[in-house]
């Protein structure tokens, strides 16, 4: 089960040291007259207020790869900041 961080208004982390690394939204639906069984829309952004990148695919494996790549990039950001910040 996912853990949720405390937030004052639900928009940003309120605890010191927490930063929002981005937003990832998946929307999945069926197109009634399509040969593809699913359509998957992925909106991914870096940071809280950055513009997002939109991907639409009928391929669930492509969607999983997109989500995995996005998460790994966020993990890489954290590791990079830890290696350059002497206070972490």
C-alpha positions in Angstrom: 0.0 0.0 0.0 1.2 3.5 -0.8 2.3 5.9 1.9 1.1 9.4 1.9 3.0 12.4 3.2 1.5 15.1 5.4 0.5 18.2 3.4 -1.0 21.4 4.6 -3.4 21.9 1.7 -2.9 18.7 -0.4 -0.8 20.5 -3.0 2.7 20.4 -1.7 4.7 18.5 0.9 4.7 20.5 4.1 7.4 18.8 6.0 10.9 20.3 5.9 13.2 18.5 3.5 10.4 17.1 1.3 10.3 18.2 -2.3 7.9 17.3 -5.0 9.7 15.5 -7.8 6.9 15.6 -10.3 3.5 14.4 -11.3 2.5 11.3 -13.2 -1.1 10.8 -14.2 -2.5 7.7 -16.1 -5.9 7.6 -17.7 -7.1 4.4 -19.2 -10.2 3.8 -21.2 -11.7 1.5 -23.9 -12.5 2.8 -27.3 -15.8 1.0 -28.3 -15.1 0.8 -32.0 -11.3 0.2 -31.9 -9.3 -2.8 -32.6 -7.1 -2.0 -29.6 -8.6 -3.1 -26.3 -7.2 -0.2 -24.2 -6.0 3.4 -24.7 -3.6 4.7 -22.1 -2.8 8.4 -21.7 0.2 9.3 -19.5 0.9 12.9 -18.4 4.3 13.2 -16.8 5.9 16.4 -15.4 9.1 17.3 -13.5 8.5 19.4 -10.4 5.3 20.8 -9.1 4.6 23.5 -11.7 6.5 22.3 -14.8 4.6 21.6 -18.1 3.9 18.0 -18.7 4.7 15.6 -21.5 1.8 13.7 -23.0 2.0 10.1 -24.2 -0.9 8.1 -25.6 -0.6 4.4 -26.4 -2.7 1.3 -26.8 0.3 -0.9 -25.6 0.3 -1.6 -21.8 4.0 -2.7 -22.0 4.9 0.7 -23.4 2.9 2.4 -20.6 4.7 0.3 -18.0 8.1 1.2 -19.5 7.1 4.9 -19.6 6.1 4.8 -15.9 9.3 2.9 -15.0 11.5 5.3 -16.9 9.8 8.3 -15.2 10.2 6.7 -11.7 13.9 5.8 -12.3 14.6 9.4 -13.4 13.1 10.7 -10.1 15.3 8.2 -8.2 18.3 9.3 -10.2 17.5 13.0 -9.2 17.5 12.0 -5.6 20.8 10.1 -5.8 22.4 13.0 -7.6 21.3 15.6 -5.1 22.5 13.4 -2.2 25.9 13.0 -3.7 26.3 16.8 -4.2 24.7 18.0 -0.9 27.1 17.7 2.1 24.1 18.1 4.5 22.3 14.9 3.3 
